[in-house]
Amino acid sequence: MQCGFWFTGEFFNFGENESLVTSIGEPRMNLDNPKELETEIRKVVEATIEKNINALSLDDNVLQKMGLDSMTALEIMAAMEERFKIRIQEQDLPKITSLRSVMEVLIKYLKKKEIKS
């Protein structure tokens, strides 16, 4: 059985490993694997800003290092909300400056989402 999900018109196949997909077709994020979350965050940021961010460390200020403005930060957060099917509260937006801080905020919201499920 083919298992995966559609994202921006592209099918991501997980092969036989159905545990990576929820019953409604959303990818399930393993919160115990920060590298997996980091990889997904990097993909979303790169797709949003259309720049390669491989040289950024987890603690680099993404906006400063990439020469981005606050509107781009909002676009990145909107893309994260869409990708992970969460809503980030306004009070958390100023906390988000680095890839690590994005991970911390996402983990907070993804854990809340898991509890509700």
C-alpha positions, 0 to 999 in steps of 0.5 A: 500500500502506498502511504504518504501525503500531498503538500503543495501539489507534490506527493511525499511517499513514506512507502510501507511505514504508515506510522508516519501518517495520521488517519486524515493524511497529515504527516505525523511529526516525531517530537522525540527526533529534533533532527527530523523537525529541524529538517522540516523547518529548514525545508519550509524556510527555504521554500518561503524565502527562496534561498538556501539556508544550509550555512545557518546554525540552529542559533543564527538569527535567520532574519539578520543572517539572510537580510530579511525583514519582519514581513518575511518572518510573518510569511515564514510563520504562516508557512509553518502554520500551514505545514504543521496545521497549527495556529501560532499565537501573536505573543510567540512571534517575537520569540522566533528569531532562530531555527532553534526558537522556531523548533521550540515554539513548534514543539510547544504547539505540536504537543498541544495538538497531540494532546487534543487528538 
